[in-house]
Amino acid sequence: MSTSKQSQHAKAPQRPTWLIPAVVFGVIVVVLAIVAVMTGNRRESFEPEVKGAPRAEVDQTSIDHGSLRFEQPVESVFTVRNVGDQPLTILGEPRVELLQGC
């Protein structure tokens, strides 16, 4: 009788070594999918200012860099945004006018 008890304990089923990593991976995939679905539906609502045509809106029309040394390079950044409901196409280089003081 003691041999049959030992054989029952020796034949206990063992979990496969891949089971725990597979479950953890599955949980991570499900959580990432839920986050993607929840954040993917958030789009800013856009109400065009102009209907039936494109229109460019520039965030600023001038920049004052103050007093600079001659030939000192400077950089300015302007943001251009389409506020119309049609596609905006910018052809060529934008025109930039440099005003130099005394």
N, CA, C and O atoms as a MOPAC input file, in Angstrom:
PM7 MOZYME 1SCF
protein

 N      0.80500 1    -1.18400 1     0.00000 1
 C      0.00000 1     0.00000 1     0.00000 1
 C      0.85900 1     1.26300 1     0.00000 1
 O      0.49900 1     2.26400 1    -0.62000 1
 N      1.95600 1     1.21500 1     0.67400 1
 C      2.82100 1     2.39400 1     0.68300 1
 C      3.40700 1     2.64200 1    -0.69800 1
 O      3.66700 1     3.79400 1    -1.04600 1
 N      3.62600 1     1.60300 1    -1.49800 1
 C      4.13900 1     1.80100 1    -2.85900 1
 C      3.08600 1     2.46100 1    -3.74300 1
 O      3.44200 1     3.27200 1    -4.59700 1
 N      1.82500 1     2.14900 1    -3.57300 1
 C      0.79900 1     2.75900 1    -4.41900 1
 C      0.63600 1     4.23700 1    -4.07300 1
 O      0.35100 1     5.03800 1    -4.96300 1
 N      0.80800 1     4.62300 1    -2.80800 1
 C      0.73100 1     6.04100 1    -2.43600 1
 C      1.92100 1     6.79500 1    -3.01700 1
 O      1.77900 1     7.92900 1    -3.47300 1
 N      3.08600 1     6.16900 1    -3.00100 1
 C      4.25300 1     6.82000 1    -3.56400 1
 C      4.10500 1     6.99600 1    -5.06900 1
 O      4.50000 1     8.02700 1    -5.61400 1
 N      3.54600 1     6.00900 1    -5.73900 1
 C      3.37800 1     6.11900 1    -7.18200 1
 C      2.33200 1     7.16200 1    -7.53600 1
 O      2.43300 1     7.79600 1    -8.58700 1
 N      1.31900 1     7.36000 1    -6.67900 1
 C      0.32000 1     8.40400 1    -6.93600 1
 C      0.96400 1     9.78900 1    -6.81700 1
 O      0.69800 1    10.67700 1    -7.62700 1
 N      1.81200 1     9.96100 1    -5.80000 1
 C      2.47200 1    11.24700 1    -5.62900 1
 C      3.50700 1    11.47900 1    -6.73200 1
 O      3.68600 1    12.62000 1    -7.15800 1
 N      4.16000 1    10.48900 1    -7.18400 1
 C      5.17500 1    10.61300 1    -8.21500 1
 C      4.54500 1    10.93700 1    -9.56800 1
 O      5.20000 1    11.57000 1   -10.39600 1
 N      3.31000 1    10.53300 1    -9.82300 1
 C      2.65000 1    10.75100 1   -11.10200 1
 C      1.78100 1    12.01100 1   -11.10400 1
 O      0.93600 1    12.15300 1   -11.98800 1
 N      1.95200 1    12.91100 1   -10.16900 1
 C      1.16100 1    14.14100 1   -10.12800 1
 C      1.47000 1    14.96500 1   -11.37700 1
 O      2.63700 1    15.11000 1   -11.73900 1
 N      0.44600 1    15.50600 1   -12.04400 1
 C      0.67900 1    16.26000 1   -13.28300 1
 C      1.46200 1    17.54300 1   -12.99800 1
 O      1.23600 1    18.21500 1   -11.99200 1
 N      2.38900 1    17.86900 1   -13.90700 1
 C      3.18700 1    19.08400 1   -13.77500 1
 C      2.76100 1    20.08700 1   -14.84700 1
 O      2.38500 1    19.71300 1   -15.95700 1
 N      2.83100 1    21.36400 1   -14.48700 1
 C      2.49500 1    22.41200 1   -15.44700 1
 C      3.62100 1    22.54600 1   -16.46500 1
 O      4.79500 1    22.41100 1   -16.12000 1
 N      3.26600 1    22.81000 1   -17.70700 1
 C      4.32000 1    23.06000 1   -18.69800 1
 C      5.06800 1    24.34600 1   -18.34100 1
 O      4.47700 1    25.26800 1   -17.77800 1
 N      6.33800 1    24.41300 1   -18.65900 1
 C      7.15600 1    25.57100 1   -18.30100 1
 C      6.76500 1    26.82600 1   -19.08300 1
 O      7.07900 1    27.92900 1   -18.63400 1
 N      6.10600 1    26.71100 1   -20.20900 1
 C      5.71700 1    27.84800 1   -21.03600 1
 C      4.39500 1    28.46300 1   -20.61600 1
 O      4.03500 1    29.53200 1   -21.11000 1
 N      3.65800 1    27.81400 1   -19.71400 1
 C      2.30300 1    28.25700 1   -19.37800 1
 C      2.28100 1    29.63300 1   -18.70400 1
 O      1.50900 1    30.49800 1   -19.11700 1
 N      3.09500 1    29.85300 1   -17.69400 1
 C      3.07200 1    31.12100 1   -16.96600 1
 C      3.51100 1    32.28800 1   -17.86200 1
 O      2.83100 1    33.31400 1   -17.87300 1
 N      4.62200 1    32.17600 1   -18.61600 1
 C      4.96200 1    33.29000 1   -19.52100 1
 C      3.87800 1    33.54900 1   -20.57400 1
 O      3.64600 1    34.69900 1   -20.94900 1
 N      3.21600 1    32.49700 1   -21.05100 1
 C      2.16900 1    32.68100 1   -22.04900 1
 C      0.98000 1    33.42600 1   -21.45600 1
 O      0.39600 1    34.27700 1   -22.12700 1
 N      0.61300 1    33.12800 1   -20.23000 1
 C     -0.49700 1    33.81600 1   -19.57500 1
 C     -0.14000 1    35.28400 1   -19.32500 1
 O     -0.95800 1    36.17100 1   -19.56900 1
 N      1.06300 1    35.53700 1   -18.84700 1
 C      1.50200 1    36.92000 1   -18.60600 1
 C      1.51000 1    37.70800 1   -19.91500 1
 O      1.04300 1    38.84700 1   -19.95300 1
 N      2.03200 1    37.11700 1   -20.98100 1
 C      2.05300 1    37.77000 1   -22.28100 1
 C      0.62900 1    38.05900 1   -22.76000 1
 O      0.36000 1    39.13800 1   -23.28700 1
 N     -0.26600 1    37.11700 1   -22.58200 1
 C     -1.66100 1    37.30600 1   -22.99000 1
 C     -2.32500 1    38.44500 1   -22.23800 1
 O     -3.06100 1    39.23100 1   -22.83300 1
 N     -2.07900 1    38.54600 1   -20.95300 1
 C     -2.65400 1    39.62800 1   -20.15100 1
 C     -2.11900 1    40.97800 1   -20.62400 1
 O     -2.87700 1    41.94300 1   -20.72800 1
 N     -0.81700 1    41.05200 1   -20.91200 1
 C     -0.22700 1    42.30800 1   -21.39100 1
 C     -0.84300 1    42.71000 1   -22.72600 1
 O     -1.15500 1    43.88300 1   -22.93300 1
 N     -1.02200 1    41.76000 1   -23.62700 1
 C     -1.61100 1    42.05700 1   -24.93400 1
 C     -3.04200 1    42.56700 1   -24.77100 1
 O     -3.43800 1    43.51400 1   -25.45100 1
 N     -3.80700 1    41.96400 1   -23.89700 1
 C     -5.19500 1    42.39300 1   -23.67800 1
 C     -5.22600 1    43.80800 1   -23.09800 1
 O     -6.02900 1    44.63300 1   -23.53500 1
 N     -4.37200 1    44.09700 1   -22.13200 1
 C     -4.33700 1    45.43600 1   -21.53500 1
 C     -3.93800 1    46.47700 1   -22.58200 1
 O     -4.55300 1    47.54100 1   -22.65500 1
 N     -2.92000 1    46.18500 1   -23.39100 1
 C     -2.51500 1    47.12200 1   -24.43500 1
 C     -3.61500 1    47.33100 1   -25.46900 1
 O     -3.79000 1    48.44600 1   -25.96200 1
 N     -4.34900 1    46.29600 1   -25.80200 1
 C     -5.45700 1    46.41800 1   -26.75700 1
 C     -6.55900 1    47.30900 1   -26.19300 1
 O     -7.12700 1    48.12600 1   -26.91900 1
 N     -6.86200 1    47.16100 1   -24.92100 1
 C     -7.89500 1    47.99200 1   -24.29000 1
 C     -7.45800 1    49.45800 1   -24.27500 1
 O     -8.25200 1    50.34900 1   -24.57600 1
 N     -6.19800 1    49.70200 1   -23.92500 1
 C     -5.67600 1    51.08700 1   -23.91600 1
 C     -5.71800 1    51.67500 1   -25.32100 1
 O     -6.08800 1    52.83700 1   -25.48600 1
 N     -5.34600 1    50.90000 1   -26.33200 1
 C     -5.35200 1    51.39500 1   -27.71100 1
 C     -6.76700 1    51.73900 1   -28.16700 1
 O     -6.97100 1    52.75100 1   -28.83900 1
 N     -7.73000 1    50.92000 1   -27.81400 1
 C     -9.11500 1    51.18500 1   -28.21100 1
 C     -9.63500 1    52.43500 1   -27.51300 1
 O    -10.33000 1    53.24400 1   -28.12800 1
 N     -9.30800 1    52.59700 1   -26.24500 1
 C     -9.80600 1    53.75400 1   -25.49700 1
 C     -9.18400 1    55.05600 1   -25.97200 1
 O     -9.87700 1    56.07200 1   -26.03700 1
 N     -7.90000 1    55.06100 1   -26.30400 1
 C     -7.24400 1    56.29900 1   -26.72700 1
 C     -7.36300 1    56.53600 1   -28.21700 1
 O     -7.21000 1    57.67500 1   -28.65700 1
 N     -7.62700 1    55.52500 1   -29.00800 1
 C     -7.71300 1    55.67800 1   -30.45700 1
 C     -8.93700 1    56.43400 1   -30.91600 1
 O     -8.93100 1    56.99400 1   -32.01300 1
 N     -9.97400 1    56.47000 1   -30.12700 1
 C    -11.21300 1    57.14100 1   -30.52100 1
 C    -11.20800 1    58.62400 1   -30.19400 1
 O    -12.17000 1    59.32300 1   -30.51300 1
 N    -10.16400 1    59.11600 1   -29.57400 1
 C    -10.10100 1    60.52300 1   -29.19600 1
 C     -9.49700 1    61.33300 1   -30.34100 1
 O     -8.29300 1    61.26500 1   -30.58500 1
 N    -10.30000 1    62.06900 1   -31.01300 1
 C     -9.83000 1    62.97000 1   -32.05100 1
 C    -10.37400 1    64.34200 1   -31.72800 1
 O    -11.51800 1    64.49100 1   -31.29800 1
 N     -9.53700 1    65.34200 1   -31.94000 1
 C     -9.99500 1    66.69900 1   -31.71000 1
 C    -11.05400 1    67.03200 1   -32.73900 1
 O    -10.89300 1    66.76100 1   -33.92900 1
 N    -12.13100 1    67.61900 1   -32.27000 1
 C    -13.15700 1    68.02200 1   -33.22000 1
 C    -12.66600 1    69.27700 1   -33.93400 1
 O    -12.16900 1    70.20800 1   -33.29900 1
 N    -12.80500 1    69.29500 1   -35.23300 1
 C    -12.32800 1    70.40200 1   -36.05100 1
 C    -13.52300 1    71.08900 1   -36.68400 1
 O    -14.27100 1    70.47700 1   -37.44600 1
 N    -13.69600 1    72.34200 1   -36.37000 1
 C    -14.74100 1    73.14200 1   -36.98900 1
 C    -14.05600 1    74.15200 1   -37.89400 1
 O    -13.45500 1    75.10600 1   -37.39800 1
 N    -14.12800 1    73.96900 1   -39.22700 1
 C    -13.41400 1    74.87600 1   -40.12600 1
 C    -13.96500 1    76.29900 1   -40.03700 1
 O    -15.16900 1    76.51200 1   -39.89500 1
 N    -13.04800 1    77.26600 1   -40.12400 1
 C    -13.44600 1    78.67700 1   -40.12700 1
 C    -13.92700 1    79.10200 1   -41.50400 1
 O    -14.71500 1    80.04000 1   -41.62600 1
 N    -13.45400 1    78.41600 1   -42.54900 1
 C    -13.82000 1    78.73200 1   -43.92700 1
 C    -14.43000 1    77.48500 1   -44.54300 1
 O    -13.85700 1    76.39900 1   -44.45300 1
 N    -15.58100 1    77.63500 1   -45.16200 1
 C    -16.24600 1    76.49400 1   -45.80100 1
 C    -16.06200 1    76.57700 1   -47.31300 1
 O    -16.21300 1    77.64400 1   -47.90800 1
 N    -15.73200 1    75.43500 1   -47.93000 1
 C    -15.62400 1    75.36100 1   -49.37800 1
 C    -14.28300 1    75.78500 1   -49.94500 1
 O    -14.13100 1    75.83900 1   -51.16600 1
 N    -13.30500 1    76.08800 1   -49.10100 1
 C    -12.00300 1    76.51800 1   -49.59800 1
 C    -10.95000 1    76.30200 1   -48.51500 1
 O    -11.28500 1    76.22400 1   -47.33300 1
 N     -9.67300 1    76.20500 1   -48.91100 1
 C     -8.61400 1    76.15300 1   -47.90800 1
 C     -8.24300 1    77.56500 1   -47.45800 1
 O     -8.47200 1    78.53000 1   -48.18700 1
 N     -7.68200 1    77.68600 1   -46.28600 1
 C     -7.16000 1    78.98000 1   -45.82600 1
 C     -6.02100 1    78.72500 1   -44.85200 1
 O     -6.14900 1    77.94700 1   -43.90700 1
 N     -4.90200 1    79.39800 1   -45.10400 1
 C     -3.73400 1    79.26300 1   -44.24300 1
 C     -3.83300 1    80.25900 1   -43.09900 1
 O     -4.18100 1    81.42300 1   -43.29400 1
 N     -3.52300 1    79.78100 1   -41.90900 1
 C     -3.45300 1    80.64800 1   -40.73900 1
 C     -2.05600 1    80.51200 1   -40.16100 1
 O     -1.58600 1    79.40400 1   -39.90400 1
 N     -1.39500 1    81.64500 1   -39.95900 1
 C     -0.03100 1    81.66300 1   -39.43900 1
 C     -0.10100 1    82.13000 1   -37.99400 1
 O     -0.80000 1    83.09000 1   -37.67000 1
 N      0.64200 1    81.43000 1   -37.12100 1
 C      0.54900 1    81.74800 1   -35.68900 1
 C      1.11500 1    83.11800 1   -35.33700 1
 O      0.69700 1    83.70900 1   -34.34100 1
 N      2.04700 1    83.63700 1   -36.12100 1
 C      2.58600 1    84.97800 1   -35.88600 1
 C      3.05900 1    85.54500 1   -37.21700 1
 O      3.55200 1    84.81900 1   -38.07900 1
 N      2.90100 1    86.84000 1   -37.36500 1
 C      3.27300 1    87.45700 1   -38.64000 1
 C      4.61100 1    88.15800 1   -38.57300 1
 O      5.15300 1    88.52400 1   -39.61500 1
 N      5.16800 1    88.36000 1   -37.38300 1
 C      6.49100 1    88.97100 1   -37.28500 1
 C      7.19600 1    88.48900 1   -36.02400 1
 O      6.57500 1    88.09400 1   -35.03700 1
 N      8.53000 1    88.54100 1   -36.10500 1
 C      9.36500 1    88.17400 1   -34.95700 1
 C     10.44100 1    89.24000 1   -34.83900 1
 O     11.05300 1    89.62100 1   -35.83600 1
 N     10.67100 1    89.72000 1   -33.63200 1
 C     11.71600 1    90.71000 1   -33.38100 1
 C     12.84100 1    90.00300 1   -32.63300 1
 O     12.67700 1    89.61000 1   -31.47800 1
 N     13.98200 1    89.84500 1   -33.29500 1
 C     15.13600 1    89.20100 1   -32.65500 1
 C     15.99500 1    90.19900 1   -31.88300 1
 O     17.00100 1    89.81500 1   -31.28700 1
 N     15.61600 1    91.44900 1   -31.88900 1
 C     16.38300 1    92.45500 1   -31.16700 1
 C     17.66800 1    92.80800 1   -31.89900 1
 O     17.78400 1    92.58500 1   -33.10400 1
 N     18.62800 1    93.35600 1   -31.17500 1
 C     19.91500 1    93.73700 1   -31.77000 1
 C     20.79300 1    92.50800 1   -31.94000 1
 O     20.99000 1    91.73000 1   -31.00600 1
 N     21.31400 1    92.34900 1   -33.14800 1
 C     22.17200 1    91.20700 1   -33.45800 1
 C     23.44800 1    91.69500 1   -34.12100 1
 O     23.46200 1    92.76100 1   -34.73600 1
 N     24.51600 1    90.92500 1   -33.99900 1
 C     25.76000 1    91.23100 1   -34.70500 1
 C     25.56500 1    90.95700 1   -36.19000 1
 O     24.72700 1    90.14600 1   -36.58600 1
 N     26.36000 1    91.65500 1   -37.00600 1
 C     26.27900 1    91.47200 1   -38.45000 1
 C     26.60100 1    90.02500 1   -38.82400 1
 O     27.56700 1    89.45200 1   -38.31900 1
 N     25.80700 1    89.44300 1   -39.69400 1
 C     25.92900 1    88.07300 1   -40.18600 1
 C     25.79000 1    87.00900 1   -39.09500 1
 O     26.27300 1    85.88900 1   -39.26100 1
 N     25.14400 1    87.34500 1   -37.99500 1
 C     24.86400 1    86.33900 1   -36.96300 1
 C     23.62400 1    85.55900 1   -37.39300 1
 O     22.56700 1    86.15300 1   -37.60500 1
 N     23.73900 1    84.24400 1   -37.52400 1
 C     22.57100 1    83.47800 1   -37.96400 1
 C     21.50100 1    83.41000 1   -36.87100 1
 O     21.80700 1    83.28300 1   -35.68500 1
 N     20.26600 1    83.49700 1   -37.29400 1
 C     19.12100 1    83.35400 1   -36.39100 1
 C     18.11400 1    82.41600 1   -37.04800 1
 O     18.13100 1    82.21300 1   -38.26200 1
 N     17.25900 1    81.86200 1   -36.23900 1
 C     16.23100 1    80.95100 1   -36.75700 1
 C     14.89300 1    81.35500 1   -36.18400 1
 O     14.77200 1    81.64800 1   -34.99400 1
 N     13.88700 1    81.36900 1   -37.04200 1
 C     12.52500 1    81.67700 1   -36.61700 1
 C     11.61800 1    80.55400 1   -37.08600 1
 O     11.80800 1    80.00300 1   -38.17100 1
 N     10.64500 1    80.22000 1   -36.27700 1
 C      9.72000 1    79.14200 1   -36.61400 1
 C      8.30300 1    79.69700 1   -36.61000 1
 O      7.86500 1    80.32600 1   -35.64700 1
 N      7.60600 1    79.45400 1   -37.69700 1
 C      6.21300 1    79.83500 1   -37.81600 1
 C      5.39600 1    78.56400 1   -38.00400 1
 O      5.83500 1    77.63800 1   -38.68700 1
 N      4.24200 1    78.51500 1   -37.41800 1
 C      3.34100 1    77.38000 1   -37.60600 1
 C      2.22400 1    77.80400 1   -38.54800 1
 O      1.52600 1    78.78900 1   -38.30700 1
 N      2.06800 1    77.04000 1   -39.63100 1
 C      1.01400 1    77.30300 1   -40.60800 1
 C     -0.01900 1    76.19600 1   -40.46900 1
 O      0.31600 1    75.01200 1   -40.44400 1
 N     -1.28800 1    76.60500 1   -40.37800 1
 C     -2.36700 1    75.64400 1   -40.16300 1
 C     -3.49000 1    75.92400 1   -41.15100 1
 O     -3.79800 1    77.08000 1   -41.44100 1
 N     -4.09500 1    74.87200 1   -41.66000 1
 C     -5.22800 1    75.00600 1   -42.56500 1
 C     -6.50100 1    75.11900 1   -41.74000 1
 O     -6.84600 1    74.19400 1   -41.00500 1
 N     -7.20600 1    76.24900 1   -41.85400 1
 C     -8.45300 1    76.43300 1   -41.11700 1
 C     -9.66000 1    76.31100 1   -42.03300 1
 O    -10.78700 1    76.58400 1   -41.61900 1
 N     -9.42900 1    75.90100 1   -43.28400 1
 C    -10.52300 1    75.67900 1   -44.21600 1
 C    -10.89200 1    74.21000 1   -44.25300 1
 O    -10.23200 1    73.38100 1   -43.62700 1
 N    -11.94300 1    73.88900 1   -44.98400 1
 C    -12.38300 1    72.49300 1   -45.05200 1
 C    -11.91100 1    71.78700 1   -46.32600 1
 O    -12.31600 1    70.65300 1   -46.58400 1
 N    -11.05700 1    72.44300 1   -47.12700 1
 C    -10.47400 1    71.84000 1   -48.31600 1
 C     -8.96600 1    71.69400 1   -48.11300 1
 O     -8.39300 1    72.40400 1   -47.28600 1
 N     -8.30500 1    70.78500 1   -48.85100 1
 C     -6.85200 1    70.60100 1   -48.70000 1
 C     -6.08300 1    71.87200 1   -49.05600 1
 O     -6.40100 1    72.55000 1   -50.03300 1
 N     -5.07900 1    72.18100 1   -48.25800 1
 C     -4.23000 1    73.35000 1   -48.46500 1
 C     -2.92600 1    72.90200 1   -49.10300 1
 O     -2.26200 1    71.99600 1   -48.60000 1
 N     -2.56000 1    73.53800 1   -50.21400 1
 C     -1.31000 1    73.23100 1   -50.89700 1
 C     -0.44800 1    74.48700 1   -50.90300 1
 O     -0.89100 1    75.55400 1   -51.32800 1
 N      0.78700 1    74.35000 1   -50.42900 1
 C      1.72000 1    75.46800 1   -50.43600 1
 C      2.70700 1    75.21000 1   -51.55600 1
 O      3.42400 1    74.20900 1   -51.54700 1
 N      2.74200 1    76.11600 1   -52.52000 1
 C      3.61400 1    75.95900 1   -53.67900 1
 C      4.83800 1    76.84000 1   -53.51100 1
 O      4.71200 1    78.04300 1   -53.28200 1
 N      5.99900 1    76.26200 1   -53.62100 1
 C      7.23700 1    77.02800 1   -53.56800 1
 C      7.61700 1    77.45400 1   -52.16000 1
 O      7.00400 1    77.05100 1   -51.17200 1
 N      8.65300 1    78.28600 1   -52.10700 1
 C      9.17300 1    78.79000 1   -50.83900 1
 C      8.30600 1    79.95100 1   -50.37300 1
 O      7.83800 1    80.73700 1   -51.19700 1
 N      8.08300 1    80.07200 1   -49.07600 1
 C      7.33900 1    81.23600 1   -48.58900 1
 C      8.16600 1    82.51300 1   -48.71900 1
 O      9.39400 1    82.47700 1   -48.63800 1
 N      7.50100 1    83.61500 1   -48.91600 1
 C      8.19800 1    84.89800 1   -49.03500 1
 C      8.48600 1    85.44100 1   -47.64500 1
 O      7.59600 1    85.54800 1   -46.80100 1
 N      9.74500 1    85.78000 1   -47.42900 1
 C     10.16800 1    86.33100 1   -46.14200 1
 C     10.77700 1    87.69000 1   -46.39300 1
 O     11.62300 1    87.84900 1   -47.27200 1
 N     10.35000 1    88.66000 1   -45.62700 1
 C     10.88200 1    90.01800 1   -45.78000 1
 C     11.68500 1    90.35400 1   -44.52800 1
 O     11.18300 1    90.24800 1   -43.40900 1
 N     12.91100 1    90.75100 1   -44.72700 1
 C     13.78800 1    91.11000 1   -43.62000 1
 C     13.87500 1    92.62600 1   -43.53600 1
 O     14.28100 1    93.29000 1   -44.49000 1
 N     13.49300 1    93.16300 1   -42.39300 1
 C     13.58100 1    94.59900 1   -42.16800 1
 C     14.77800 1    94.84700 1   -41.26600 1
 O     14.91000 1    94.25800 1   -40.19300 1
 N     15.64900 1    95.73900 1   -41.73400 1
 C     16.87300 1    96.01300 1   -41.00000 1
 C     16.81600 1    97.44700 1   -40.47500 1
 O     16.50800 1    98.39200 1   -41.20100 1
 N     17.12000 1    97.56800 1   -39.20500 1
 C     17.11500 1    98.89700 1   -38.58200 1
 C     18.45000 1    99.59500 1   -38.75700 1
 O     19.33900 1    99.10100 1   -39.45100 1
 N     18.58000 1   100.74900 1   -38.12000 1
 C     19.80900 1   101.53900 1   -38.21800 1
 C     20.91400 1   100.97700 1   -37.36800 1
 O     22.01400 1   101.52900 1   -37.34100 1

